[in-house]
Amino acid sequence: MAAAAAAVRAAAVAVLSVAVLCGAAQAIGVNWGTQLSHPLPASTVVRLLQDNGFDKVKLFDAEDAILGALKGSGIQVMVGIPNDMLADLAAGGKAAEDWVAKNASGHVRDGVDIRYVAVGNEPFLETFNGTYLNTTFPAMQNIQAALVKAGLADKVKVTVPLNADVYQSPTGKPSDGDFRGDIHGLMLTIVQFLASTGAPFVANVYPFISLYTDSNFPLDYAFFQGSSSPVVDGGVTYQNTFDANHDTLVAALRRNGFGNVSVVVGEVGWPTDGDANANLDYARRFNQGFLAHIAGGQGTPLRPGPVDAYLFSLIDEDRKSIQPGNFERHWGIFNYDGTPKYALSLAGGGNGSAALTLKPARGVKYLEKRWCVLKPLADLADQKVGDSVSYACGLADCTALGYKTSCGGLDARGNVSYAFNSYYQTMDQDDRACDFRGLAATTSVDPTAGTCRFIVQIDVGAAAAISSARGVAGGVASSALAALVLMSSMLL
């Protein structure tokens, strides 16, 4: 993801891929994030992947429950290592050997098909201010040595997912691409390592972030139906951001003598809420356009052939940091409960048959059909209302509230009710969670209005959910959300 959006993505995320047979066989991936207050059981998610034909998964952390669920599934696995572990792994071989023994060797023996270890996640983001510059490559070397010692190096390859900000073009033309000046030498060292071990260069590409951070960015250039503002590079005309970004990396590899290193797009996608440009229509337009764009196997101008890429993401995550923007919690092609958000043909066809469109998770259990809303006679001017909304949004997800979001059409009372219900569901419909000092009451009448969905949470057990909610109370930028709701209340 672009620097602003990816700097705070520090928790476990997973990437899955599906074999697509449409002209040429190629792997289309999707990230499976785990930052949810109410995550679906790992076994349910693995079955969701199988039902939809996914055959590869990339985990950004070695979670035992997920790896255990993948045992014998036939799904290939890339296991990730978080950035906060890089220093220890770089310090000596023992830590790397212990990690491989626990998270690779043991699971391989148990029948998990591990193919890659991803060491770190976008560690060279400029917003990290060089924190991981001295530890990433030594950690990669030590993990590689540990895999060799364990007899796994022929089967399991070491790589590192990198943000697209590690390469750039001074002219804006892809053919002038090169690695960022401040890390140029380090990048060549890493690429040499990848070339020597046969591992891919993994890059994350986000056209949405280009649009989000630049109000002058041409909207049609983010999609795949042609652009009124193409980039002309010699004899090549780039009609979309993805091809131009991808080929900037290819040019950088060629320029430095590594034109044969394979490229995997680790993350690419579009969010559905939390911003004026994050909606279901744009998300489907981008993701379906992307899938159709690469389905024929023609590749990009500088790298013809199948594109190996991973959609971001599988399921919405209501516990992700919103520092980059409220859209961070809405990248999923599935809702929090494993229901598809929109029709999407994984084979690339715009009007795919039922056999090729997304299938929902099976066997999902929900709490009762009960919601929490503001009492009809409650006074919006009461200070308790503002305080209660601030509290609710500090512990639950209110990112669907805002200008041109899915709940942007709610009136003032609707905004407050949405906040109350979000908290109530997060707390597993505990009766005490729908009081708010006498301002709220439960109802069996669904308050969903238009595109604004008042959810009923899935049933995963109250203790785990409450612990998760309390653990993030001070860690997200919820005061801004509360201020948004209160401002709406005053204006409407």
C-alpha positions as a Python dict, from the first residue, in 0.01 Angstrom:
ca = {
    (1, 'M'): (0, 0, 0),
    (2, 'A'): (112, 357, -39),
    (3, 'A'): (314, 495, 251),
    (4, 'A'): (31, 680, 423),
    (5, 'A'): (-194, 378, 436),
    (6, 'A'): (57, 106, 505),
    (7, 'A'): (268, 252, 782),
    (8, 'V'): (29, 144, 1054),
    (9, 'R'): (-54, -196, 922),
    (10, 'A'): (135, -388, 1188),
    (11, 'A'): (-94, -678, 1264),
    (12, 'A'): (-142, -1013, 1104),
    (13, 'V'): (-270, -1012, 751),
    (14, 'A'): (-302, -1308, 519),
    (15, 'V'): (-289, -1338, 143),
    (16, 'L'): (-463, -1606, -53),
    (17, 'S'): (-462, -1691, -420),
    (18, 'V'): (-686, -1871, -663),
    (19, 'A'): (-581, -2049, -979),
    (20, 'V'): (-750, -1878, -1271),
    (21, 'L'): (-790, -2061, -1598),
    (22, 'C'): (-871, -1797, -1857),
    (23, 'G'): (-630, -1804, -2148),
    (24, 'A'): (-332, -1870, -1919),
    (25, 'A'): (-302, -2022, -1575),
    (26, 'Q'): (-213, -1762, -1315),
    (27, 'A'): (-256, -1702, -945),
    (28, 'I'): (-493, -1432, -819),
    (29, 'G'): (-455, -1360, -451),
    (30, 'V'): (-656, -1202, -173),
    (31, 'N'): (-534, -1080, 164),
    (32, 'W'): (-692, -1237, 471),
    (33, 'G'): (-662, -999, 763),
    (34, 'T'): (-707, -1098, 1127),
    (35, 'Q'): (-762, -763, 1298),
    (36, 'L'): (-1126, -823, 1384),
    (37, 'S'): (-1313, -801, 1714),
    (38, 'H'): (-1515, -1106, 1605),
    (39, 'P'): (-1307, -1316, 1364),
    (40, 'L'): (-1462, -1610, 1188),
    (41, 'P'): (-1317, -1943, 1302),
    (42, 'A'): (-1007, -2034, 1105),
    (43, 'S'): (-1171, -2355, 986),
    (44, 'T'): (-1464, -2154, 850),
    (45, 'V'): (-1231, -1924, 658),
    (46, 'V'): (-1031, -2214, 514),
    (47, 'R'): (-1358, -2368, 392),
    (48, 'L'): (-1455, -2028, 246),
    (49, 'L'): (-1128, -2027, 53),
    (50, 'Q'): (-1183, -2379, -73),
    (51, 'D'): (-1544, -2309, -171),
    (52, 'N'): (-1422, -2016, -380),
    (53, 'G'): (-1134, -2206, -538),
    (54, 'F'): (-846, -2036, -360),
    (55, 'D'): (-536, -2254, -351),
    (56, 'K'): (-268, -2028, -196),
    (57, 'V'): (-245, -1827, 124),
    (58, 'K'): (7, -1580, 259),
    (59, 'L'): (7, -1511, 632),
    (60, 'F'): (181, -1205, 771),
    (61, 'D'): (230, -1387, 1100),
    (62, 'A'): (259, -1749, 1203),
    (63, 'E'): (-70, -1798, 1386),
    (64, 'D'): (-104, -2154, 1514),
    (65, 'A'): (-483, -2166, 1479),
    (66, 'I'): (-467, -2061, 1113),
    (67, 'L'): (-176, -2288, 1027),
    (68, 'G'): (-350, -2574, 1203),
    (69, 'A'): (-666, -2515, 999),
    (70, 'L'): (-459, -2520, 680),
    (71, 'K'): (-321, -2866, 758),
    (72, 'G'): (-403, -3101, 476),
    (73, 'S'): (-611, -2837, 298),
    (74, 'G'): (-409, -2842, -23),
    (75, 'I'): (-358, -2466, 11),
    (76, 'Q'): (-2, -2343, -41),
    (77, 'V'): (122, -2113, 234),
    (78, 'M'): (352, -1813, 263),
    (79, 'V'): (422, -1753, 632),
    (80, 'G'): (504, -1398, 740),
    (81, 'I'): (721, -1248, 1011),
    (82, 'P'): (611, -912, 1162),
    (83, 'N'): (846, -615, 1159),
    (84, 'D'): (874, -611, 1537),
    (85, 'M'): (1055, -946, 1523),
    (86, 'L'): (1324, -836, 1277),
    (87, 'A'): (1573, -708, 1535),
    (88, 'D'): (1578, -1035, 1729),
    (89, 'L'): (1607, -1243, 1413),
    (90, 'A'): (1888, -1023, 1282),
    (91, 'A'): (2084, -1045, 1607),
    (92, 'G'): (2177, -1411, 1578),
    (93, 'G'): (2111, -1745, 1418),
    (94, 'K'): (1956, -1908, 1727),
    (95, 'A'): (1641, -1695, 1715),
    (96, 'A'): (1598, -1771, 1345),
    (97, 'E'): (1648, -2142, 1402),
    (98, 'D'): (1390, -2140, 1680),
    (99, 'W'): (1143, -1956, 1458),
    (100, 'V'): (1190, -2201, 1171),
    (101, 'A'): (1158, -2499, 1403),
    (102, 'K'): (830, -2374, 1550),
    (103, 'N'): (667, -2209, 1252),
    (104, 'A'): (804, -2393, 951),
    (105, 'S'): (952, -2735, 1023),
    (106, 'G'): (683, -2842, 1268),
    (107, 'H'): (394, -2737, 1050),
    (108, 'V'): (550, -2888, 737),
    (109, 'R'): (578, -3218, 923),
    (110, 'D'): (210, -3183, 1017),
    (111, 'G'): (104, -3142, 656),
    (112, 'V'): (98, -2765, 601),
    (113, 'D'): (224, -2683, 251),
    (114, 'I'): (458, -2392, 331),
    (115, 'R'): (631, -2246, 24),
    (116, 'Y'): (759, -1903, 135),
    (117, 'V'): (863, -1708, 441),
    (118, 'A'): (793, -1334, 414),
    (119, 'V'): (1042, -1157, 641),
    (120, 'G'): (885, -828, 750),
    (121, 'N'): (612, -626, 583),
    (122, 'E'): (696, -308, 393),
    (123, 'P'): (991, -241, 628),
    (124, 'F'): (1142, 39, 417),
    (125, 'L'): (845, 274, 420),
    (126, 'E'): (974, 629, 444),
    (127, 'T'): (731, 686, 732),
    (128, 'F'): (923, 429, 938),
    (129, 'N'): (1221, 668, 938),
    (130, 'G'): (1476, 394, 881),
    (131, 'T'): (1371, 181, 1179),
    (132, 'Y'): (1421, -149, 995),
    (133, 'L'): (1697, -59, 748),
    (134, 'N'): (1969, -239, 943),
    (135, 'T'): (1774, -546, 1048),
    (136, 'T'): (1566, -662, 752),
    (137, 'F'): (1835, -815, 535),
    (138, 'P'): (2029, -979, 823),
    (139, 'A'): (1699, -1130, 938),
    (140, 'M'): (1640, -1264, 586),
    (141, 'Q'): (1989, -1414, 580),
    (142, 'N'): (1943, -1582, 918),
    (143, 'I'): (1606, -1727, 823),
    (144, 'Q'): (1757, -1856, 499),
    (145, 'A'): (2044, -2020, 692),
    (146, 'A'): (1798, -2175, 934),
    (147, 'L'): (1593, -2317, 647),
    (148, 'V'): (1910, -2464, 496),
    (149, 'K'): (1999, -2622, 830),
    (150, 'A'): (1648, -2765, 860),
    (151, 'G'): (1665, -2912, 511),
    (152, 'L'): (1382, -2692, 384),
    (153, 'A'): (1563, -2439, 164),
    (154, 'D'): (1479, -2619, -161),
    (155, 'K'): (1109, -2611, -76),
    (156, 'V'): (1069, -2288, 124),
    (157, 'K'): (1196, -1956, -18),
    (158, 'V'): (1264, -1630, 168),
    (159, 'T'): (1132, -1294, 48),
    (160, 'V'): (1013, -958, 184),
    (161, 'P'): (694, -773, 80),
    (162, 'L'): (785, -415, -12),
    (163, 'N'): (580, -102, -58),
    (164, 'A'): (581, 60, -401),
    (165, 'D'): (768, 356, -253),
    (166, 'V'): (1097, 162, -274),
    (167, 'Y'): (1111, 240, -647),
    (168, 'Q'): (1029, 555, -841),
    (169, 'S'): (1074, 736, -1170),
    (170, 'P'): (1216, 1090, -1176),
    (171, 'T'): (1027, 1166, -1498),
    (172, 'G'): (704, 981, -1422),
    (173, 'K'): (775, 747, -1714),
    (174, 'P'): (796, 377, -1617),
    (175, 'S'): (1103, 317, -1833),
    (176, 'D'): (1301, 557, -1612),
    (177, 'G'): (1229, 354, -1299),
    (178, 'D'): (1498, 293, -1039),
    (179, 'F'): (1520, 213, -670),
    (180, 'R'): (1488, 493, -417),
    (181, 'G'): (1812, 679, -374),
    (182, 'D'): (1845, 652, 4),
    (183, 'I'): (1815, 270, -4),
    (184, 'H'): (1956, 197, -348),
    (185, 'G'): (2250, -9, -227),
    (186, 'L'): (2040, -205, 19),
    (187, 'M'): (1779, -280, -245),
    (188, 'L'): (2044, -418, -480),
    (189, 'T'): (2174, -641, -202),
    (190, 'I'): (1824, -777, -138),
    (191, 'V'): (1745, -824, -507),
    (192, 'Q'): (2073, -1011, -551),
    (193, 'F'): (1967, -1237, -263),
    (194, 'L'): (1628, -1298, -426),
    (195, 'A'): (1792, -1374, -761),
    (196, 'S'): (2038, -1619, -607),
    (197, 'T'): (1770, -1813, -416),
    (198, 'G'): (1499, -1804, -682),
    (199, 'A'): (1257, -1603, -468),
    (200, 'P'): (1022, -1336, -608),
    (201, 'F'): (1024, -959, -556),
    (202, 'V'): (697, -888, -373),
    (203, 'A'): (554, -537, -422),
    (204, 'N'): (229, -380, -301),
    (205, 'V'): (48, -151, -549),
    (206, 'Y'): (-247, 74, -455),
    (207, 'P'): (-405, 301, -720),
    (208, 'F'): (-672, 399, -463),
    (209, 'I'): (-408, 560, -242),
    (210, 'S'): (-285, 768, -536),
    (211, 'L'): (-640, 900, -572),
    (212, 'Y'): (-686, 944, -197),
    (213, 'T'): (-368, 1148, -150),
    (214, 'D'): (-393, 1362, -465),
    (215, 'S'): (-715, 1548, -542),
    (216, 'N'): (-588, 1614, -895),
    (217, 'F'): (-524, 1247, -974),
    (218, 'P'): (-734, 1147, -1279),
    (219, 'L'): (-1003, 905, -1161),
    (220, 'D'): (-1021, 703, -1482),
    (221, 'Y'): (-643, 638, -1470),
    (222, 'A'): (-699, 433, -1153),
    (223, 'F'): (-921, 186, -1339),
    (224, 'F'): (-885, -32, -1648),
    (225, 'Q'): (-1132, 102, -1903),
    (226, 'G'): (-898, 355, -2062),
    (227, 'S'): (-792, 701, -1945),
    (228, 'S'): (-829, 1057, -2068),
    (229, 'S'): (-485, 1124, -1914),
    (230, 'P'): (-259, 836, -2024),
    (231, 'V'): (118, 833, -1972),
    (232, 'V'): (313, 815, -2299),
    (233, 'D'): (652, 648, -2257),
    (234, 'G'): (832, 625, -2590),
    (235, 'G'): (629, 385, -2801),
    (236, 'V'): (415, 268, -2509),
    (237, 'T'): (99, 437, -2384),
    (238, 'Y'): (-3, 350, -2028),
    (239, 'Q'): (-379, 367, -1978),
    (240, 'N'): (-386, 272, -1608),
    (241, 'T'): (-190, 320, -1287),
    (242, 'F'): (-129, -48, -1224),
    (243, 'D'): (61, -117, -1546),
    (244, 'A'): (268, 200, -1504),
    (245, 'N'): (356, 122, -1142),
    (246, 'H'): (436, -243, -1215),
    (247, 'D'): (660, -152, -1508),
    (248, 'T'): (842, 113, -1305),
    (249, 'L'): (957, -176, -1085),
    (250, 'V'): (1043, -393, -1386),
    (251, 'A'): (1251, -107, -1528),
    (252, 'A'): (1431, -67, -1195),
    (253, 'L'): (1517, -437, -1193),
    (254, 'R'): (1639, -423, -1553),
    (255, 'R'): (1841, -108, -1496),
    (256, 'N'): (2037, -280, -1222),
    (257, 'G'): (2095, -610, -1401),
    (258, 'F'): (1813, -817, -1248),
    (259, 'G'): (1562, -828, -1531),
    (260, 'N'): (1492, -1197, -1474),
    (261, 'V'): (1375, -1166, -1113),
    (262, 'S'): (1008, -1257, -1091),
    (263, 'V'): (755, -1006, -957),
    (264, 'V'): (459, -1083, -731),
    (265, 'V'): (206, -811, -655),
    (266, 'G'): (148, -873, -285),
    (267, 'E'): (-145, -636, -239),
    (268, 'V'): (-380, -464, -480),
    (269, 'G'): (-743, -367, -425),
    (270, 'W'): (-1004, -101, -348),
    (271, 'P'): (-1196, -24, -25),
    (272, 'T'): (-1575, -1, -6),
    (273, 'D'): (-1639, 255, 269),
    (274, 'G'): (-1485, 528, 483),
    (275, 'D'): (-1413, 778, 203),
    (276, 'A'): (-1599, 947, -82),
    (277, 'N'): (-1407, 734, -336),
    (278, 'A'): (-1437, 414, -133),
    (279, 'N'): (-1765, 251, -230),
    (280, 'L'): (-1907, -74, -365),
    (281, 'D'): (-1931, 49, -725),
    (282, 'Y'): (-1570, 165, -746),
    (283, 'A'): (-1443, -144, -563),
    (284, 'R'): (-1616, -380, -799),
    (285, 'R'): (-1514, -171, -1099),
    (286, 'F'): (-1150, -183, -994),
    (287, 'N'): (-1127, -544, -880),
    (288, 'Q'): (-1327, -686, -1171),
    (289, 'G'): (-1137, -463, -1411),
    (290, 'F'): (-807, -580, -1267),
    (291, 'L'): (-904, -946, -1287),
    (292, 'A'): (-1021, -905, -1646),
    (293, 'H'): (-706, -708, -1730),
    (294, 'I'): (-473, -988, -1627),
    (295, 'A'): (-697, -1285, -1713),
    (296, 'G'): (-568, -1319, -2066),
    (297, 'G'): (-211, -1363, -1948),
    (298, 'Q'): (-76, -1080, -2161),
    (299, 'G'): (90, -908, -1865),
    (300, 'T'): (223, -553, -1882),
    (301, 'P'): (421, -379, -2159),
    (302, 'L'): (760, -444, -1994),
    (303, 'R'): (673, -786, -1849),
    (304, 'P'): (449, -986, -2085),
    (305, 'G'): (296, -1305, -1951),
    (306, 'P'): (85, -1408, -1650),
    (307, 'V'): (67, -1165, -1355),
    (308, 'D'): (90, -1315, -1007),
    (309, 'A'): (-107, -1081, -782),
    (310, 'Y'): (-306, -1076, -458),
    (311, 'L'): (-624, -879, -401),
    (312, 'F'): (-648, -679, -83),
    (313, 'S'): (-841, -806, 102),
    (314, 'L'): (-1054, -1101, 205),
    (315, 'I'): (-1265, -974, 497),
    (316, 'D'): (-1324, -629, 652),
    (317, 'E'): (-1128, -567, 974),
    (318, 'D'): (-1291, -352, 1241),
    (319, 'R'): (-977, -338, 1456),
    (320, 'K'): (-734, -193, 1203),
    (321, 'S'): (-585, 147, 1278),
    (322, 'I'): (-763, 433, 1103),
    (323, 'Q'): (-467, 669, 1115),
    (324, 'P'): (-429, 657, 733),
    (325, 'G'): (-805, 699, 685),
    (326, 'N'): (-1137, 542, 779),
    (327, 'F'): (-1123, 329, 463),
    (328, 'E'): (-860, 107, 626),
    (329, 'R'): (-1129, -111, 780),
    (330, 'H'): (-1317, -169, 455),
    (331, 'W'): (-1086, -339, 202),
    (332, 'G'): (-1261, -679, 208),
    (333, 'I'): (-1437, -840, -84),
    (334, 'F'): (-1636, -1013, 191),
    (335, 'N'): (-1815, -852, 484),
    (336, 'Y'): (-1715, -925, 843),
    (337, 'D'): (-1937, -1235, 841),
    (338, 'G'): (-1807, -1386, 518),
    (339, 'T'): (-2093, -1268, 295),
    (340, 'P'): (-1984, -1130, -45),
    (341, 'K'): (-2011, -752, -79),
    (342, 'Y'): (-2070, -757, -454),
    (343, 'A'): (-2065, -988, -753),
    (344, 'L'): (-1710, -1067, -858),
    (345, 'S'): (-1589, -1321, -1110),
    (346, 'L'): (-1250, -1450, -1004),
    (347, 'A'): (-1192, -1577, -1357),
    (348, 'G'): (-1192, -1222, -1488),
    (349, 'G'): (-1522, -1221, -1675),
    (350, 'G'): (-1743, -921, -1609),
    (351, 'N'): (-2062, -1127, -1611),
    (352, 'G'): (-1927, -1450, -1464),
    (353, 'S'): (-2157, -1745, -1412),
    (354, 'A'): (-2276, -1844, -1067),
    (355, 'A'): (-2001, -2104, -1050),
    (356, 'L'): (-1739, -1831, -1085),
    (357, 'T'): (-1876, -1564, -851),
    (358, 'L'): (-1802, -1533, -481),
    (359, 'K'): (-1966, -1778, -242),
    (360, 'P'): (-2044, -1692, 122),
    (361, 'A'): (-1898, -1854, 430),
    (362, 'R'): (-2099, -2151, 553),
    (363, 'G'): (-2226, -2226, 900),
    (364, 'V'): (-2180, -1875, 1042),
    (365, 'K'): (-2355, -1826, 1376),
    (366, 'Y'): (-2501, -1487, 1470),
    (367, 'L'): (-2618, -1325, 1788),
    (368, 'E'): (-2990, -1253, 1827),
    (369, 'K'): (-3163, -1019, 1583),
    (370, 'R'): (-3149, -731, 1824),
    (371, 'W'): (-3014, -379, 1793),
    (372, 'C'): (-2936, -85, 2021),
    (373, 'V'): (-3072, 261, 1931),
    (374, 'L'): (-3118, 607, 2080),
    (375, 'K'): (-3445, 640, 2270),
    (376, 'P'): (-3708, 844, 2082),
    (377, 'L'): (-3740, 1106, 2357),
    (378, 'A'): (-3367, 1149, 2418),
    (379, 'D'): (-3248, 1509, 2378),
    (380, 'L'): (-2961, 1546, 2130),
    (381, 'A'): (-2848, 1859, 2313),
    (382, 'D'): (-2784, 1656, 2629),
    (383, 'Q'): (-2410, 1643, 2699),
    (384, 'K'): (-2452, 1277, 2784),
    (385, 'V'): (-2525, 1207, 2417),
    (386, 'G'): (-2193, 1344, 2301),
    (387, 'D'): (-2004, 1171, 2578),
    (388, 'S'): (-2176, 841, 2504),
    (389, 'V'): (-2101, 858, 2131),
    (390, 'S'): (-1737, 934, 2205),
    (391, 'Y'): (-1720, 634, 2436),
    (392, 'A'): (-1895, 402, 2189),
    (393, 'C'): (-1676, 498, 1896),
    (394, 'G'): (-1369, 465, 2114),
    (395, 'L'): (-1438, 94, 2158),
    (396, 'A'): (-1625, 5, 1840),
    (397, 'D'): (-1615, 81, 1468),
    (398, 'C'): (-1786, 401, 1349),
    (399, 'T'): (-1598, 442, 1021),
    (400, 'A'): (-1913, 401, 808),
    (401, 'L'): (-2024, 744, 934),
    (402, 'G'): (-1908, 1046, 738),
    (403, 'Y'): (-1931, 1244, 417),
    (404, 'K'): (-2034, 1028, 120),
    (405, 'T'): (-1994, 704, 314),
    (406, 'S'): (-2247, 420, 333),
    (407, 'C'): (-2410, 585, 637),
    (408, 'G'): (-2364, 943, 521),
    (409, 'G'): (-2737, 981, 467),
    (410, 'L'): (-2836, 921, 829),
    (411, 'D'): (-2985, 1207, 1029),
    (412, 'A'): (-2847, 1312, 1367),
    (413, 'R'): (-3042, 1053, 1563),
    (414, 'G'): (-2943, 785, 1316),
    (415, 'N'): (-2575, 870, 1363),
    (416, 'V'): (-2604, 827, 1738),
    (417, 'S'): (-2799, 503, 1705),
    (418, 'Y'): (-2536, 366, 1467),
    (419, 'A'): (-2261, 438, 1721),
    (420, 'F'): (-2462, 282, 2002),
    (421, 'N'): (-2537, -33, 1801),
    (422, 'S'): (-2179, -71, 1688),
    (423, 'Y'): (-2067, -76, 2051),
    (424, 'Y'): (-2355, -304, 2155),
    (425, 'Q'): (-2267, -563, 1892),
    (426, 'T'): (-1897, -541, 1972),
    (427, 'M'): (-1982, -623, 2333),
    (428, 'D'): (-2184, -928, 2225),
    (429, 'Q'): (-2522, -764, 2294),
    (430, 'D'): (-2457, -745, 2666),
    (431, 'D'): (-2762, -566, 2815),
    (432, 'R'): (-2530, -332, 3003),
    (433, 'A'): (-2384, -223, 2668),
    (434, 'C'): (-2716, -68, 2560),
    (435, 'D'): (-2783, 177, 2838),
    (436, 'F'): (-2558, 480, 2785),
    (437, 'R'): (-2681, 645, 3102),
    (438, 'G'): (-3044, 585, 3014),
    (439, 'L'): (-3023, 718, 2657),
    (440, 'A'): (-3049, 387, 2466),
    (441, 'A'): (-3284, 93, 2431),
    (442, 'T'): (-3280, -237, 2244),
    (443, 'T'): (-3516, -312, 1955),
    (444, 'S'): (-3607, -612, 1743),
    (445, 'V'): (-3683, -384, 1447),
    (446, 'D'): (-3385, -359, 1211),
    (447, 'P'): (-3283, 11, 1191),
    (448, 'T'): (-3089, -41, 866),
    (449, 'A'): (-3158, 252, 633),
    (450, 'G'): (-3069, 256, 265),
    (451, 'T'): (-2703, 170, 221),
    (452, 'C'): (-2636, 201, 595),
    (453, 'R'): (-2636, -145, 749),
    (454, 'F'): (-2686, -185, 1123),
    (455, 'I'): (-2514, -519, 1178),
    (456, 'V'): (-2587, -812, 1404),
    (457, 'Q'): (-2251, -947, 1511),
    (458, 'I'): (-2140, -1307, 1472),
    (459, 'D'): (-2126, -1523, 1785),
    (460, 'V'): (-1767, -1601, 1876),
    (461, 'G'): (-1788, -1578, 2256),
    (462, 'A'): (-1824, -1274, 2478),
    (463, 'A'): (-1499, -1302, 2670),
    (464, 'A'): (-1271, -1287, 2368),
    (465, 'A'): (-1462, -1000, 2209),
    (466, 'I'): (-1472, -787, 2524),
    (467, 'S'): (-1100, -838, 2579),
    (468, 'S'): (-1031, -734, 2220),
    (469, 'A'): (-1245, -421, 2251),
    (470, 'R'): (-1081, -309, 2572),
    (471, 'G'): (-738, -369, 2431),
    (472, 'V'): (-779, -109, 2159),
    (473, 'A'): (-953, 159, 2364),
    (474, 'G'): (-659, 394, 2352),
    (475, 'G'): (-502, 274, 2032),
    (476, 'V'): (-725, 410, 1757),
    (477, 'A'): (-807, 761, 1647),
    (478, 'S'): (-1165, 741, 1770),
    (479, 'S'): (-1193, 1095, 1896),
    (480, 'A'): (-1203, 1216, 1536),
    (481, 'L'): (-1491, 980, 1461),
    (482, 'A'): (-1682, 1095, 1767),
    (483, 'A'): (-1631, 1456, 1664),
    (484, 'L'): (-1764, 1372, 1319),
    (485, 'V'): (-2083, 1221, 1460),
    (486, 'L'): (-2132, 1509, 1701),
    (487, 'M'): (-2084, 1765, 1423),
    (488, 'S'): (-2345, 1584, 1216),
    (489, 'S'): (-2579, 1590, 1514),
    (490, 'M'): (-2542, 1965, 1549),
    (491, 'L'): (-2585, 2037, 1180),
    (492, 'L'): (-2881, 1813, 1105),
}
